[in-house]
């Protein structure tokens, strides 16, 4: 399942809005993945990342399994 995760991240003294789409089985795993991505890519600790919204993304028809 795909989830659209949005929120703010504090880099230094500046806060920036972000929006990421991640592949995860549940909403909690999607949040965890965002924490992991920002932590590994930007060296940001979890307390500097505020997740405000997690929404299931629409299924991509190209990724859907063929029926029949």
C-alpha positions, 0 to 999 in steps of 0.5 A: 500500500502507498501512503502520503505522509506530510509534516514539517522538519526542522533543519538547523533553525529553519522549519520546512514542510515536506510531503513524501509518498512511501510504500508500507503495509500500515500507517505506522510503518509508513511513519517509521519509514519517513523517520528512517529516510530523513534520519539517514539522508539528512542526519535528522533526529526523530524529535525534529520531524513532526508528522502531521498527516498520513493518508492512503494514496490511491492505488496506481493502476499500473502497479495493480495486479492483473485479474483473470 
